[in-house]
Amino acid sequence: MKRVFAMATAWWWGTLAERDRLAGNYPEAGRRLRRALAILRHAGHADGVLAMSLWNSLGVLCKSEGRFSAGARAYREALRIASRDLRANDPKFASLYHNLAGLEHARENYDTAEPLARHGISIRERALGSNHSDVARDLSAFAAILDGLGRHGEAEVMHRRALAIFERGGRRERREVAYALANLAACLHLQGRRDEAVDAAQRAVAMQRSVMGAHHPDVRLSEANLAIVERGAAGSSAR
């Protein structure tokens, strides 16, 4: 009974941590995740699907904070548990490979990130089908890696495919539509298609403000990127 109570408590702290992360309150999210992991450890349940999920969440948080080495350690611990407890085709593996690829992308290790991302997409499509929103998240992340490799034409195809899947999700996917638009804007900007880039970036900022509020860190980042794209478009028009 004590173990069941500990797992329920750890799950609750993890849920609160995810709410804080999405709201941009990273320090509180970190405290809650570490508390959840400590509860599981003290209960003798440091492995298992819940612990894997919490370690994965900690990796996501560390990446958001720019603490890439700590994020890599968290993801490796999640992958260790998954390799022991899950089937090879479990979609949770796809999530871990997606996140590992994202971390390498953030480090600008694009050659390392590409095969990780491809492997994650392969697992996810086999498990969920090609039009699932989780596949779209994988495609969006993979497109960003291709942009980092300078393969912008390939990247645009992936960005647009991801955006189309998210848009079919309606209101529940508005946050993801906003991120996909921001990513597409960056890709178009890199190809010199500045007017198209400005339009996509403006739509992304407007949607993010509506969904997340004006003070969220991701909104501020998108606003900064919009300013860059708009300056480029103005410079192009002046010429």
N, C-alpha and C positions, 0 to 999 in steps of 0.2 A: 504493500500500500504506500509506503514511504517513497519507493521508487516512482510509482505512478504519479504521486503528488509532485515529486521533484521534476518529472518530465513536463507535467502540465504547467508548473510555475516557470520553467525555463522557456517553454513555448510562448507563454504570455509575455515574458520579458523580450523575447525575440520579436514578437508582433509589435510591441511598443517601439522597439528599436527601429524597425522598418518604417513605422509611421514617422519617427523623428528624422530618419535619413531622407525620406521623401519631402519632408518639410524644410530640409536644409540645416537641421539642428544636429550636426555631426558629432560634437562632443558628447551629447546626451545619448545618442545612438550607440556610440562606442562603449560608454559605461554600461548600458543595458545589455549589450551583447556579451561583454566580458562577464557580467553578473550571471547571465544565463549559462554560459559555458562553465563557470565555476560551480553552479548548482549541479549540473550534470556530472562534473568531475567528482564532487564530494559525494554524490549518490552512487558512484561506481558505474556510471553510464556515459563515459567520455566518448564512446564510439556509437555508431548507429545513425540512422537517417536524420534524426533531429540534430545531433551534433554536427553532422556533415553540412546540414542546411545553415546552422549558425556560423560555422567556419566560413562557408561561402559568403554569407551576408557580411561577415567581418572583412573578408577580402574586398568585396564591393565598396564597403565604407572606406577602407584604407586607400583604395584607388581614388575615390572621390576627394580624399584629403591630400592626395599627392604623395602618400607614404607607400611607395611601390614595393620596396623590399618587404615591409610588413604584410602587404597585400599578397605577395607571392608566397610567403610562408603560410598564410591562412588558406590560400587556394590549394597548396600542396597537401596540407593536412586534410582538407575536404576531399581531395582526390584519393588520398590514402584510404580514408574510410570508405569512399565509394567503391574503390577497387576491391575491397574486402566484402562489401555487403550487397552490391547491386549487380544485376545482369549487365553484360557488355552493351546491350542495345537500350538500356534504360534512358529516357529523355533527360534525367538528372545529369548523366554524363555529358550530354550535349551542352547543358548549362555551364558546367565546369569548364569545358573546352572553350566555349564562348567567352567566359570571363578571363580565362588564361590568355586567350588571344587578345582580348581588350587591354589587359595589363601590358602585354608586349607592345601593343600599338601605342599605348601611352608612353612607353619608354623609347618609342621610335625604332623598335626592333621589328620592322615590318616583315623581313624574310622569315623570322621565327614565328611571327603571328599568323602568317598566311596558312601554313598546313594545319595549325591548331583550329583556325576558323573553319577551314574546309571540312575537317573531321567532325566538328560539332554540327555543321549543317547536314552532313550526310546522316549522322545518327538521328537528328531531329526529323528530317524529312521521312526517313523510314518509319519512325515511330508515330508521327502526327499528320503526315501528308504535307504537300508543298504549299498549301494556302493557309496554314495556321499562323496566328499572330506571333507565336514564339519563333517560327521559322523566319518571319519578317524581321524580328529583332536580330537574329543571326545574320541575315542578309545585309541589314543596315551596318552592322559592325564590320562585316567582311568588306563591304564597299569602302568604308573608311580606311581599311588596310590597303586596299587596291589604290586608293587615292595617295596614300603614303608612298606606295611603290611607283607612283607616277603613271599608273594605268587608268586614266580618268574616264576613258570611254567605257571600259569594262565596269568601272565603279558606278557610272551613271545608270547603267542598266540595272544594277543591283539596288541602287537608291530608289529608282522609280518602281521597281517590283515591290520593294518593302513598303513604300508609300501607298501603293494601290491596295495591298493587303490590309494595312492599318485603316485606310479610309473606308473600306467595306465594314470595319468593326463599329462604325458609328461613334456616338458620344463617349462610349467607354474607352475608346482608343485615342481620344483627343490629345492627350499628353504625348503619346507615341507619334501621332501625326505631326505634332509640332517639332519633335526631335528629328523626324525624317525630313521635314522641310528644311530645317537648319542644315542638315548634312548635305542635302541636295544642293542648297544654295552655295555651300563651300565648294562642292564639286564643279558646279557651273562656273563659279568665279575662277577656279584654277584653269578652266578651259578658255577663259577670256570672254565668256558669254555673260557680260556684266548686267545687262538689263533683266535677263531671266533670273540671274542670281539675286538681284535686289528684290524682285517680286517675291521669290521664294523666302528670302530672309525676312522680309516685312511680314509675310503671313505667319512665319514661325514665331516671331516675337509677339505679335498680337495674340496668337493662340496660347503661347506660354504665359503671358500676363493674365489671360482669362482663367487658365487652369491652375497656375501655381502662385499667382500673386507677383507684384512688381519687385519684391525684395528677395526672391529666391536666387541663390547663386547661379543657377543655370540660366535664368532670365537675364541676369546681368552679363553673363558670358555671351549669350545670343545678341544682346544689344551692342556689345563691343564688336562682335563679328559683323553685325549689320552696318555699323559705322565704317568698318574697313571696306566692305563691299560697296557702300554708297560713295565713298571717296574714290574708289577705283572707277565707278561708273561716271562720276563727275569729271574725273581726269580724262577718261576716254572721250566724253562728249566735247570737252574743251579742245582736244586735238582735232 
